Amino acid sequence: MSTFKPRLTFSQIINMNVGFFGIQYSFGLQQSAVNPIYDFLGASPDEIPLLNLAGPVTGLVIQPIIGALSDKTWHPHFGRRKPYFFIGALLCSICLFFFPFSSALWMAAGLLWILDAGNNTAMEPYRAFIADKLNDEQRPMGFQTQSFFTGLGQTLANASLFIFPMIIVGKTGAIPNWVFASFFLGSICSIGTIWWSMRTTPEIPPTKEELEKMQKEPFSLMSPFKEIPDAIVHMPKVMWQLSLVYLFQWYALFCYWQNSSKSIALSVWQTSPAENPKLYEEAVSWAGLVNAWYNVVTFLTAFALVWFVRKSSPKIVHFTCLVLAGVGLLAFPFIENKFLLFPAITGFGIGWASMMGIPYLLVVSKIPKERYGVYMGIINMMIVVPMILQSVTFGEIMKRFLNNDSGNAIVFAGVLLLIAAAATLLIDSDGKESDAPVIGNSSH
């Protein structure tokens, strides 16, 4: 990576991030379609958290390893981050194609492990790619473009769960045929969008000094196991502070994603998967539309948050967005009119727009440039550790304290988001230190 980074046009920033759309379409299906598939295959509510363990565990293991490896990778034709984009997207495409053919819980859970491994292999280098390519002034736009594509990809994934049931009928085994269509489309998007970004966006070659350093410290499969512990030991203070925010934030998100369909079924349709499978399928379809709406809000507000960051600071913007998300979830399970779910989830959509981009602005200027990959992987560890905690603890919380009630789980998630908002205010980021180099001019 050379010191000088040319200013990119808006279309160039869009092109380099198109691949993020495919990755997030896949994540959208995981959030909204995988758990209903588990339900169709007979899973009970307290089994769902453990069945979702694949995502956080693969993220914990794979993202920092891929980040450390990509920091030490360079090929004149394939580049530094692109080989990992491609391998990850290919795995995703294959798994998305075969997922709806699952005939048993063990098969669906096994495919989810491979799917998440592919998603994490593709996504981690994308965060480092932004830091590699964009100067300080353009990074907010780069990260929020990823937030935009997160919203767009997940919007279309969730919309497919609403639209396809109206035009594709029947079942194959226990799985409705419209589920097959959603996953087949995701398979095409995953590899197709990554190919577009790879084709349109060249990587910045390393400087002569960086190449010499790579040759002295050659690529090795053991490198990550040395790099990751060392990077954690020398992690900037602001990253430790962000980890507290992420603890509550991502625990809450997993609670919402696992329980949104069942909460809607309880509050609007007054049913559950066991009581009336047909009505529950309607609730799942409507939940897809509701989740599509919050992702519409995400891509509509993503670029607006760049303006607010420049006018205030990343910390204040993230705090405000988390409060809006938390308040929305507190109201969500008490709504009996299905149309009023949309204004309630709007705050969550604004929060999601912030979560997918703004926190990176809090830390990126404090990260050594030659270690972007490994530190972006470590930030993902901060995301997946709360998810793992949720997966292994929330089943008991559901049974003992929340009466196995998905509506109570959504309220619980709302409270956690408000705690995350309060923790955001504790971050040492006053706009003069870590914020200023990111949103200021590139000569800072």
C-alpha positions in Angstrom: 0.0 0.0 0.0 1.6 3.2 -1.1 1.5 6.3 1.1 -0.4 8.3 -1.5 -4.0 7.3 -2.0 -5.7 8.9 -5.0 -9.2 10.4 -4.4 -11.8 8.1 -5.8 -15.0 9.1 -7.5 -18.4 8.2 -6.0 -18.9 5.6 -8.8 -15.5 4.0 -8.0 -16.4 3.7 -4.3 -19.7 2.1 -5.3 -18.0 -0.4 -7.7 -15.5 -1.4 -5.1 -18.2 -2.2 -2.6 -20.8 -3.9 -4.9 -19.4 -7.3 -3.6 -20.6 -6.4 -0.2 -24.1 -6.5 -1.5 -23.8 -10.2 -2.3 -22.3 -11.0 1.1 -25.1 -9.1 2.9 -27.8 -10.8 0.8 -26.5 -14.0 2.2 -26.5 -12.7 5.7 -30.0 -11.4 5.2 -31.2 -14.9 4.4 -29.4 -16.2 7.4 -31.1 -13.7 9.7 -34.6 -14.2 8.3 -34.8 -17.5 6.6 -32.5 -20.0 8.4 -34.4 -19.9 11.7 -37.8 -20.5 10.0 -36.2 -23.4 8.2 -35.1 -24.7 11.6 -38.7 -24.3 12.7 -40.1 -26.1 9.7 -37.7 -29.0 10.5 -39.0 -29.2 14.1 -36.6 -27.2 16.3 -37.9 -25.9 19.6 -37.4 -22.2 20.7 -34.7 -23.0 23.2 -32.7 -25.0 20.6 -32.5 -22.1 18.2 -29.6 -20.3 20.0 -27.3 -23.3 19.8 -28.3 -24.0 16.2 -27.0 -20.5 15.4 -23.6 -21.0 17.0 -22.0 -21.5 13.5 -21.9 -17.8 12.7 -20.1 -16.5 15.7 -17.7 -19.4 16.1 -16.6 -19.3 12.4 -16.3 -15.5 12.7 -14.2 -15.8 15.8 -11.8 -18.2 14.2 -11.8 -17.3 10.6 -11.9 -13.5 10.4 -8.7 -12.6 12.3 -6.9 -15.4 10.6 -7.9 -14.3 7.2 -7.1 -10.7 8.1 -3.6 -11.6 9.3 -3.0 -13.7 6.2 -4.2 -11.0 3.8 -1.9 -8.5 5.5 1.0 -10.7 4.3 -0.4 -11.5 0.9 0.5 -9.9 -2.4 0.3 -11.1 -6.0 0.7 -8.8 -9.0 -2.4 -10.2 -10.6 -4.7 -11.4 -7.8 -3.8 -8.7 -5.3 -3.9 -8.8 -1.5 -7.6 -9.0 -0.4 -9.2 -10.2 -3.6 -8.2 -13.9 -3.4 -10.1 -14.1 -0.1 -13.1 -12.3 -1.5 -13.3 -14.9 -4.2 -12.8 -18.1 -2.2 -15.3 -16.9 0.4 -18.0 -16.0 -2.2 -17.6 -19.3 -4.0 -18.2 -21.2 -0.7 -21.2 -19.1 0.0 -22.7 -19.7 -3.4 -22.4 -23.4 -3.1 -23.9 -23.6 0.4 -26.8 -21.2 -0.5 -27.7 -23.5 -3.4 -27.8 -26.6 -1.3 -29.2 -25.2 1.9 -33.0 -25.5 1.2 -32.4 -29.2 0.3 -31.8 -29.8 4.0 -34.0 -32.7 5.1 -33.0 -32.7 8.8 -31.8 -30.3 11.4 -28.2 -31.7 11.4 -27.9 -31.1 7.7 -29.1 -27.5 7.9 -26.9 -26.8 10.8 -23.9 -28.4 9.0 -24.4 -26.3 5.9 -24.8 -23.2 8.0 -21.3 -23.8 9.4 -19.8 -23.9 5.9 -21.9 -21.0 4.7 -20.7 -18.8 7.6 -17.1 -19.8 7.0 -17.5 -18.6 3.4 -19.2 -15.3 4.5 -16.5 -14.5 7.0 -13.7 -15.3 4.6 -15.2 -12.8 2.1 -16.3 -10.1 4.5 -13.2 -9.5 6.7 -10.9 -8.4 3.8 -13.6 -6.0 2.7 -13.2 -3.9 5.8 -9.4 -3.8 5.3 -10.0 -3.1 1.6 -11.6 0.2 2.5 -8.7 1.2 4.8 -6.3 0.2 2.0 -7.9 2.1 -0.8 -9.3 5.3 0.7 -7.6 8.3 2.3 -8.8 9.6 5.6 -11.3 12.0 4.1 -13.1 9.4 2.1 -13.2 6.6 4.6 -16.5 7.7 6.1 -18.0 7.4 2.6 -16.4 4.1 2.1 -17.6 2.5 5.3 -21.1 3.9 4.9 -21.2 2.6 1.3 -20.8 -0.8 2.8 -23.6 0.1 5.2 -25.7 1.1 2.2 -25.1 -2.3 0.5 -25.8 -4.0 3.8 -29.2 -2.4 3.8 -29.9 -3.1 0.1 -28.7 -6.7 0.1 -30.7 -7.6 3.2 -33.7 -5.7 1.9 -33.9 -7.8 -1.2 -33.2 -11.0 0.8 -36.1 -10.2 3.2 -38.4 -9.0 0.4 -37.9 -12.3 -1.4 -39.4 -14.0 1.7 -42.5 -11.9 1.2 -42.8 -11.8 -2.6 -41.8 -15.4 -3.5 -44.5 -17.1 -1.4 -47.1 -15.2 -3.4 -45.9 -16.5 -6.8 -44.2 -19.8 -5.9 -46.4 -22.4 -4.2 -46.1 -26.0 -2.9 -43.5 -27.8 -0.8 -40.5 -30.1 -1.3 -40.4 -32.2 1.8 -40.8 -29.9 4.8 -39.5 -26.8 3.0 -41.8 -24.5 1.0 -40.7 -24.0 -2.6 -40.4 -20.3 -2.3 -37.5 -20.9 0.2 -35.6 -22.6 -2.7 -36.0 -19.6 -4.9 -34.7 -17.1 -2.3 -31.6 -19.2 -1.7 -30.9 -19.8 -5.4 -31.1 -16.0 -6.0 -28.7 -15.5 -3.1 -26.3 -18.0 -4.6 -26.1 -16.0 -7.8 -25.8 -12.7 -6.0 -22.9 -13.9 -3.8 -20.5 -14.8 -6.6 -21.7 -12.3 -9.2 -21.3 -9.2 -7.1 -17.8 -10.2 -5.9 -16.8 -10.8 -9.4 -17.9 -7.3 -10.4 -15.9 -5.6 -7.6 -12.8 -7.7 -8.4 -13.1 -6.8 -12.1 -13.6 -3.0 -11.6 -11.3 -2.2 -8.7 -7.6 -2.6 -8.7 -5.7 -2.9 -5.4 -3.0 -0.4 -4.5 0.4 -2.2 -4.8 2.7 -2.3 -1.7 5.6 0.1 -1.6 9.1 -1.3 -2.2 9.7 -1.1 1.6 6.5 -3.0 2.3 7.4 -5.7 -0.2 10.8 -6.1 1.4 9.2 -6.5 4.8 6.8 -9.1 3.4 9.8 -11.1 2.0 11.5 -10.9 5.4 8.3 -12.2 7.1 7.1 -14.6 4.5 3.5 -15.8 4.2 2.9 -18.8 6.5 -0.2 -20.6 7.8 1.3 -20.1 11.3 1.6 -16.3 10.9 -1.9 -15.5 12.2 -1.2 -17.5 15.4 1.7 -15.1 16.2 0.1 -12.0 14.8 -3.3 -12.1 16.5 -2.1 -12.4 20.1 0.5 -9.7 19.6 -2.1 -7.4 18.0 -4.5 -8.0 20.9 -1.7 -7.2 23.4 -0.9 -3.9 21.6 -4.6 -3.0 20.8 -5.4 0.7 21.1 -7.5 1.7 24.1 -10.4 2.8 22.0 -10.8 -0.7 20.7 -11.2 -2.1 24.2 -13.8 0.6 24.9 -15.6 -0.3 21.7 -15.7 -4.0 22.8 -17.9 -3.1 25.7 -20.4 -1.4 23.3 -20.3 -4.5 21.1 -20.9 -6.9 24.0 -24.4 -5.5 24.5 -25.1 -4.4 21.0 -24.4 -7.8 19.3 -26.0 -9.9 22.0 -29.1 -7.9 21.5 -29.0 -8.3 17.7 -28.8 -12.1 17.9 -31.8 -12.0 20.2 -33.8 -10.0 17.7 -32.9 -12.0 14.6 -33.7 -15.3 16.3 -37.1 -14.2 17.7 -38.6 -11.6 15.3 -40.7 -14.0 13.3 -42.1 -15.8 16.4 -42.7 -12.5 18.1 -44.8 -11.2 15.2 -46.7 -14.6 15.1 -47.5 -14.1 18.8 -48.5 -10.5 18.8 -50.2 -10.2 15.4 -51.4 -13.7 14.5 -51.7 -15.0 18.1 -50.1 -18.3 17.1 -46.9 -20.3 17.1 -45.2 -22.8 14.8 -46.6 -25.8 16.7 -50.2 -24.4 17.0 -50.8 -23.4 13.4 -48.0 -24.0 10.9 -50.0 -22.3 8.1 -50.6 -19.1 10.0 -47.0 -19.2 11.2 -45.8 -19.3 7.6 -47.8 -16.1 7.1 -46.1 -14.5 10.0 -42.7 -15.5 8.7 -43.5 -14.0 5.4 -44.6 -10.7 7.1 -41.5 -10.7 9.2 -39.5 -10.9 6.0 -41.3 -7.7 4.8 -40.7 -6.0 8.2 -37.0 -6.9 8.1 -36.8 -5.7 4.5 -38.2 -2.4 5.7 -35.6 -1.8 8.3 -33.0 -2.6 5.7 -34.6 -0.1 3.4 -34.2 2.5 6.2 -30.6 1.4 6.5 -29.7 2.1 2.8 -31.7 5.3 2.8 -30.0 6.7 5.8 -26.4 5.3 5.4 -25.1 8.3 3.4 -27.0 10.8 5.6 -25.0 9.5 8.6 -21.8 10.7 6.9 -23.1 14.2 7.0 -24.0 13.9 10.7 -20.6 12.5 11.5 -19.0 15.6 9.9 -21.3 17.9 11.9 -20.8 16.2 15.2 -18.7 13.0 15.8 -18.9 9.3 15.2 -19.5 8.7 18.9 -22.6 11.0 19.2 -24.0 9.6 15.9 -23.7 6.0 17.1 -25.1 6.8 20.5 -28.2 8.4 19.0 -28.8 5.6 16.5 -28.5 2.9 19.3 -31.1 4.8 21.4 -33.5 4.9 18.4 -33.0 1.2 17.8 -33.5 0.3 21.5 -36.7 2.3 21.8 -38.1 0.6 18.6 -37.5 -2.9 20.0 -39.1 -2.1 23.3 -42.4 -1.3 21.5 -42.1 -4.0 18.9 -43.7 -7.1 20.7 -46.7 -5.1 22.0 -47.9 -4.2 18.5 -51.0 -6.1 17.3 -51.5 -4.2 14.1 -49.1 -5.7 11.5 -48.7 -2.3 9.7 -47.6 -0.5 12.9 -44.6 -2.8 13.0 -43.0 -0.7 10.3 -42.7 2.6 12.2 -41.5 0.6 15.3 -38.7 -1.1 13.4 -37.6 2.2 11.6 -35.4 3.1 14.6 -33.7 -0.3 14.3 -33.0 0.4 10.7 -31.2 3.7 11.5 -29.3 1.9 14.2 -28.3 -0.9 11.8 -27.0 1.8 9.4 -24.7 3.1 12.1 -23.6 -0.3 13.4 -22.3 -1.4 10.0 -20.1 1.6 9.4 -19.7 4.2 12.1 -17.8 2.2 14.8 -15.0 1.6 12.3 -14.5 5.4 12.1 -13.9 5.4 15.9 -10.9 3.1 15.6 -9.4 3.1 12.1 -7.1 6.1 12.6 -5.6 4.4 15.7 -4.7 1.2 13.8 -1.2 0.7 12.2 -1.6 0.8 8.4 0.4 -2.4 7.9 -2.0 -4.3 10.3 -5.4 -3.2 8.9 -6.3 -6.8 8.1 -5.6 -8.4 11.5 -7.2 -5.5 13.5 -10.4 -5.6 11.3 -10.5 -9.3 12.2 -10.1 -8.5 15.9 -13.0 -6.1 15.7 -15.0 -8.9 14.3 -14.0 -11.0 17.3 -15.6 -8.3 19.4 -18.8 -8.9 17.4 -18.8 -12.7 17.5 -17.8 -13.2 21.1 -21.2 -11.7 22.3 -22.9 -13.9 19.7 -21.3 -17.0 21.1 -22.2 -15.9 24.6 -25.8 -15.4 23.4 -25.9 -18.8 21.7 -24.7 -20.7 24.8 -26.6 -18.7 27.5 -29.8 -17.3 26.0 -31.5 -20.7 25.8 -31.5 -20.9 29.6 -32.5 -17.2 29.9 -35.4 -17.9 27.6 -36.6 -20.8 29.7 -35.9 -19.5 33.2 -36.6 -15.8 32.9 -38.5 -15.0 29.7 -41.0 -17.9 29.8 -39.9 -19.1 26.3 -41.7 -16.1 25.0 -40.2 -14.5 21.9 -41.9 -11.2 22.6 -40.0 -11.0 25.9 -36.8 -11.8 24.1 -37.3 -8.7 21.9 -37.9 -6.5 24.9 -34.7 -7.9 26.4 -32.8 -7.0 23.2 -34.2 -3.4 23.4 -32.9 -3.0 26.9 -29.4 -4.3 25.9 -29.3 -1.8 23.0 -29.9 1.1 25.4 -27.1 -0.2 27.6 -24.9 -0.3 24.5 -25.8 3.4 23.8 -24.7 4.4 27.3 -21.4 2.5 26.9 -20.8 4.4 23.6 -20.6 7.6 25.6 -17.7 6.2 27.6 -15.5 5.9 24.5 -12.5 8.4 24.5 -13.4 10.0 21.2 -13.9 13.7 21.4 -13.4 14.6 17.8 -9.9 15.9 18.3 -8.0 12.6 18.5 -9.3 9.5 16.8 -12.2 11.2 15.0 -10.3 14.0 13.5 -7.9 12.1 11.2 -10.8 10.1 9.8 -13.2 12.8 8.9 -10.7 15.6 8.4 -8.5 16.3 5.4 -6.1 13.7 4.2 -3.0 15.8 5.0 -3.7 15.5 8.8 
